[in-house]
C-alpha cells in the first residue's frame, strides 16, 4: 500500500476517534446539565404555572392530536437552540482534560466564568449547525412570519443563519425574555445593547430596554421561578402578536424550563436540546380568566 495512503488513513482514523470522543463528551455533559435542571424547583414551577391566567400546551408538529392552526389561540413555533458556542467548546475540552467544577461556582476550573467568554459567540461548528437547519426550515409549507432571538450573540447569530432566507422579509426581534438562564456564568452575560445593534443592524432591538445587562447577577444564578416568569411574559407577548408561525432562537436552560416548567407537553418534548437542534410545535393557548 502507498505509504501516503497509509498515513492518510491513519490520520482519518485518528480524526474520527477524536470527533467520536468529543461527541461522547458533549452528550455526557448534556446529561449532567439536564439532570441539574430537573429538580424540585422545576416541579414547583410547573405546578404554579397551571394557575396562571394564560396556560399553554405544546404538541409536536404533525401530532394527530394537535389542534388546527387557526385563530389567535393556536400558533406554530419553531424552537431552536443556538449552535455550539465557544463556552460549549471549552467546557467539552475541560471535561476531556479531566477537569471537574461545581456548576455555578466562580472557581478557576469552571470554564463558563472565563472573562474572555463574555456573551459567547458561535464557533465554526456552531455556525455550520445553524446552516444545517436552513433546508428544514425552507421546506415548511407555512413559513415563519416573525423570528424572535435571544438578546445574546450566539442565539442572534443562529437565528440569522438558520432563517437566512427570511432576512429582510420578516421581522427579526431580539427579546430579553428569551435569553438564557443568567447569573454567575460570564458566557450568559449580555454585551451592551449598542454593540449588539451595531453588529446586527438587521435585528430589531426595541424590546431591549437597557443599555447594560440588568438581569445578570455576579453572585447567584437566576432561580427557576425567575426564569419561569420571563418565559410566561414572553409567551403572553407572543400570544398577543398577530403572527401565527414563529421562529424562536434561544438556549438550552431556557428551553428546558419552557417544556418542563411552563407549558404542558408529552415526554417526547421534554429532553435536553442539543446545540443546533430545532423542535417545531403547535402551541395551544388557553385563557383561564375569560
C-alpha positions as MATLAB code, in Angstrom:
seq = 'XXXXXXXXXXXXXXXXXXXXXXXXXXXXXXXXXXXXXXXXXXXXXXXXXXXXXXXXXXXXXXXXXXXXXXXXXXXXXXXXXXXXXXXXXXXXXXXXXXXXXXXXXXXXXXXXXXXXXXXXXXXXXXXXXXXXXXXXXXXXXXXXXXXXXXXXXXXXXXXXXXXXXXXXXXXXXXXXXXXXXXXXXXXXXXXXXXXXXXXXXXXXXXXXXXXXXXXXXXXXXXXXXXXXXXXXXXXXXXXXXXXXXXXXXXXXXXXXXXXXXXXXXXXXXXXXXXXXXXXXXXXXXXXXXX';
ca = [
       0.000    0.000    0.000;
       1.166    3.525   -0.747;
       2.812    4.977    2.425;
       0.974    8.266    1.848;
      -2.347    6.386    1.758;
      -1.451    4.595    4.991;
      -0.684    7.916    6.671;
      -3.918    9.449    5.308;
      -5.980    6.519    6.542;
      -4.271    6.674    9.918;
      -4.950   10.411   10.183;
      -8.572    9.874    9.177;
      -8.989    7.155   11.804;
      -7.431    9.385   14.447;
      -9.677   12.288   13.470;
     -12.775   10.048   13.548;
     -11.813    8.856   17.025;
     -11.342   12.458   18.203;
     -14.720   13.512   16.758;
     -16.430   10.460   18.243;
     -14.829   11.067   21.627;
     -15.726   14.764   21.552;
     -19.347   13.908   20.672;
     -19.499   11.482   23.587;
     -18.162   14.169   25.949;
     -20.754   16.647   24.657;
     -23.602   14.193   25.276;
     -22.279   13.322   28.735;
     -22.130   16.998   29.688;
     -25.658   17.485   28.320;
     -26.949   14.646   30.523;
     -25.281   16.195   33.564;
     -26.657   19.674   32.940;
     -30.102   18.303   32.117;
     -30.227   16.460   35.444;
     -29.266   19.651   37.285;
     -32.265   21.474   35.785;
     -34.823   18.756   36.554;
     -35.183   19.380   40.271;
     -37.904   20.121   42.814;
     -37.898   23.797   41.855;
     -38.827   22.844   38.281;
     -41.741   20.718   39.532;
     -42.934   23.600   41.703;
     -42.669   25.973   38.741;
     -44.811   23.680   36.592;
     -47.476   23.425   39.335;
     -47.599   27.203   39.799;
     -47.960   27.832   36.064;
     -51.161   25.773   35.914;
     -52.948   28.511   37.868;
     -51.954   31.400   35.615;
     -54.436   33.438   33.542;
     -52.756   32.102   30.388;
     -51.628   28.486   30.013;
     -50.244   26.634   27.015;
     -49.969   23.082   25.774;
     -47.372   22.001   23.194;
     -47.770   19.262   20.587;
     -45.049   18.114   18.219;
     -45.776   19.458   14.738;
     -47.587   16.663   12.893;
     -49.089   15.152   16.046;
     -52.569   13.878   15.166;
     -53.861   15.209   18.493;
     -52.713   18.764   17.841;
     -55.459   21.368   17.322;
     -55.960   23.052   13.976;
     -53.798   26.084   13.426;
     -56.474   28.725   13.310;
     -57.479   31.678   15.422;
     -55.429   33.553   17.995;
     -55.175   30.640   20.436;
     -53.051   28.319   18.270;
     -49.596   29.066   16.879;
     -46.788   27.069   15.297;
     -43.444   27.785   16.939;
     -40.070   26.504   15.751;
     -37.868   26.441   18.855;
     -34.135   26.379   18.085;
     -31.216   26.042   20.453;
     -28.189   28.026   19.310;
     -25.315   26.182   17.654;
     -22.133   25.365   19.521;
     -20.734   28.417   21.309;
     -17.148   28.895   22.449;
     -18.266   28.244   26.033;
     -19.658   24.852   24.950;
     -16.389   24.017   23.209;
     -14.222   24.992   26.173;
     -16.426   23.033   28.571;
     -16.090   19.936   26.385;
     -12.314   20.369   26.245;
     -12.146   20.813   30.017;
     -14.063   17.567   30.523;
     -11.742   15.785   28.089;
      -8.793   17.024   30.165;
     -10.357   15.534   33.291;
     -11.234   18.838   34.942;
     -14.192   18.988   37.313;
     -16.022   22.010   38.659;
     -19.093   22.981   40.607;
     -21.593   24.196   38.030;
     -22.326   27.693   39.322;
     -19.103   28.399   41.196;
     -16.539   31.124   40.456;
     -13.799   28.506   40.558;
     -10.932   28.943   38.109;
     -11.607   25.398   36.929;
     -15.072   26.453   35.715;
     -14.718   27.374   32.006;
     -18.067   29.188   31.948;
     -16.765   32.059   34.115;
     -13.767   32.990   31.948;
     -13.764   36.734   31.251;
     -12.970   36.035   27.585;
     -16.327   34.254   27.186;
     -18.486   37.334   27.775;
     -21.659   36.810   25.681;
     -20.005   33.831   23.964;
     -20.435   33.745   20.154;
     -20.678   30.696   17.885;
     -17.743   28.531   16.891;
     -17.380   27.498   13.255;
     -19.087   24.217   14.177;
     -21.933   26.237   15.700;
     -22.356   28.222   12.501;
     -22.422   25.015   10.477;
     -25.080   23.572   12.812;
     -27.237   26.645   12.230;
     -26.756   26.416    8.456;
     -27.881   22.775    8.501;
     -31.303   23.954    9.684;
     -31.880   26.058    6.553;
     -33.293   23.317    4.264;
     -35.531   22.007    7.046;
     -36.997   25.462    7.636;
     -37.298   26.277    3.949;
     -39.286   23.057    3.452;
     -42.114   24.195    5.746;
     -45.305   24.879    3.805;
     -46.076   27.774    6.135;
     -43.024   29.931    6.652;
     -42.361   31.880    9.866;
     -43.861   35.357    9.820;
     -41.512   36.538   12.553;
     -38.240   35.324   14.094;
     -37.550   36.064   17.760;
     -33.980   35.740   19.002;
     -32.427   35.915   22.434;
     -30.568   39.145   23.089;
     -27.300   37.178   23.308;
     -24.773   36.844   20.470;
     -24.858   33.089   19.875;
     -28.652   32.966   19.584;
     -28.781   36.052   17.348;
     -26.167   34.514   15.059;
     -28.040   31.204   14.987;
     -31.361   32.850   14.177;
     -29.882   34.907   11.341;
     -28.135   31.873    9.830;
     -30.913   29.313   10.223;
     -33.658   31.666    8.992;
     -31.407   33.477    6.492;
     -33.903   33.228    3.621;
     -36.341   35.341    5.655;
     -33.944   38.196    6.415;
     -35.496   41.466    5.191;
     -38.751   39.623    4.507;
     -39.990   39.296    8.093;
     -39.128   40.925   11.401;
     -36.182   39.612   13.434;
     -36.784   40.743   17.011;
     -34.340   40.451   19.917;
     -36.158   39.724   23.165;
     -34.675   39.825   26.664;
     -37.162   37.253   27.961;
     -35.826   34.627   25.507;
     -32.214   34.768   26.732;
     -30.520   32.019   28.720;
     -30.947   31.461   32.456;
     -28.466   34.015   33.713;
     -26.090   34.784   36.554;
     -22.517   33.785   37.580;
     -21.526   32.396   34.159;
     -19.805   35.119   32.137;
     -20.901   33.446   28.905;
     -24.517   34.262   29.834;
     -23.941   37.985   30.368;
     -25.210   40.177   27.531;
     -22.998   42.741   25.835;
     -24.245   46.370   25.827;
     -27.285   46.912   23.603;
     -25.452   49.430   21.392;
     -22.800   46.841   20.484;
     -25.438   44.275   19.549;
     -27.270   46.842   17.413;
     -24.040   47.781   15.625;
     -23.084   44.165   14.876;
     -26.611   43.014   13.970;
     -28.301   46.021   12.292;
     -30.986   43.855   10.664;
     -32.361   42.867   14.097;
     -34.947   44.969   15.929;
     -33.684   45.679   19.469;
     -36.557   47.889   20.636;
     -37.718   45.193   23.072;
     -34.386   45.556   24.920;
     -34.924   48.428   27.334;
     -31.499   48.850   28.970;
     -28.059   49.518   27.502;
     -26.282   47.333   30.062;
     -27.323   43.864   31.182;
     -29.738   44.424   34.062;
     -30.579   40.744   34.519;
     -27.111   39.332   35.113;
     -26.145   38.708   38.752;
     -22.495   38.071   39.557;
     -23.169   36.259   42.839;
     -26.054   33.888   42.071;
     -27.922   32.069   39.331;
     -31.433   33.005   38.246;
     -33.981   30.816   40.048;
     -36.482   28.554   38.305;
     -39.253   30.880   39.468;
     -37.480   33.879   37.919;
     -36.815   32.179   34.600;
     -40.399   30.906   34.616;
     -41.674   34.472   34.998;
     -39.617   35.570   31.997;
     -40.929   32.689   29.895;
     -44.503   33.435   30.935;
     -44.054   37.093   29.952;
     -42.681   36.045   26.586;
     -45.499   33.573   25.898;
     -48.042   36.270   26.815;
     -46.300   38.701   24.452;
     -46.265   36.098   21.673;
     -49.933   35.232   22.310;
     -50.885   38.879   21.725;
     -48.994   39.035   18.431;
     -50.836   38.622   15.136;
     -48.248   36.205   13.683;
     -49.246   32.513   13.646;
     -45.960   30.892   12.533;
     -42.927   31.980   14.549;
     -39.243   31.061   14.853;
     -37.515   31.333   18.239;
     -33.732   31.040   18.710;
     -32.795   30.529   22.356;
     -30.751   28.424   24.789;
     -30.699   25.005   26.478;
     -31.612   26.028   30.024;
     -34.387   28.336   28.827;
     -35.824   25.664   26.538;
     -35.626   23.083   29.324;
     -37.713   25.387   31.522;
     -40.236   26.007   28.712;
     -41.030   22.336   28.173;
     -40.619   21.085   31.752;
     -41.714   24.039   33.839;
     -44.129   26.236   31.887;
     -46.023   24.504   29.074;
     -47.807   21.170   29.249;
     -46.480   18.553   26.802;
     -45.670   14.868   26.475;
     -42.304   13.326   27.327;
     -41.008   13.460   23.755;
     -40.584   17.241   24.028;
     -39.024   17.384   27.498;
     -35.495   16.182   26.785;
     -32.418   18.393   26.661;
     -31.909   20.302   23.383;
     -28.584   19.594   21.695;
     -26.682   22.500   20.093;
     -28.276   23.443   16.786;
     -31.403   21.386   17.448;
     -34.866   22.541   16.356;
     -38.234   21.310   17.645;
     -41.356   22.512   15.884;
     -44.522   22.530   17.936;
     -48.139   23.567   17.839;
     -48.814   25.761   20.865;
     -52.386   25.859   22.094;
     -53.118   28.753   24.439;
     -55.970   28.788   26.939;
     -57.168   31.912   28.727;
     -58.337   30.990   32.214;
     -59.613   34.437   33.108;
     -62.262   34.747   30.362;
];
